[in-house]
Amino acid sequence: MNPMLDPDLIEYMDDQTLLAAYAMATGAVDRDDIAAISGELARRNLMPPPPMSGLAGRFDMRPASLGA
């Protein structure tokens, strides 16, 4: 288990970071990480993101427009 995903620590993660950690953990072999994150998601009444078939690792890295 990743020490950063200890249940005593993940309660301090913001929701977006927790969801991102869940997405990363689902690609890993260690099921303890997924269980810890899933438990925290359930505690917060958050739904994990649906699996992204074929899109794993693809992110829009373009800078956001600052506007005029």
ChimeraX attribute file (.defattr): number of C-alpha atoms within 10 A of each C-alpha:
attribute: neighborCount
match mode: 1-to-1
recipient: residues
	/A:1	12
	/A:2	9
	/A:3	9
	/A:4	10
	/A:5	21
	/A:6	14
	/A:7	15
	/A:8	10
	/A:9	10
	/A:10	20
	/A:11	16
	/A:12	10
	/A:13	13
	/A:14	9
	/A:15	15
	/A:16	9
	/A:17	12
	/A:18	21
	/A:19	19
	/A:20	12
	/A:21	17
	/A:22	22
	/A:23	20
	/A:24	14
	/A:25	19
	/A:26	13
	/A:27	11
	/A:28	11
	/A:29	10
	/A:30	12
	/A:31	13
	/A:32	14
	/A:33	23
	/A:34	21
	/A:35	15
	/A:36	17
	/A:37	24
	/A:38	18
	/A:39	14
	/A:40	19
	/A:41	19
	/A:42	11
	/A:43	10
	/A:44	11
	/A:45	9
	/A:46	13
	/A:47	10
	/A:48	15
	/A:49	10
	/A:50	7
	/A:51	10
	/A:52	10
	/A:53	6
	/A:54	7
	/A:55	8
	/A:56	11
	/A:57	9
	/A:58	8
	/A:59	7
	/A:60	7
	/A:61	6
	/A:62	6
	/A:63	6
	/A:64	7
	/A:65	6
	/A:66	5
	/A:67	4
	/A:68	3
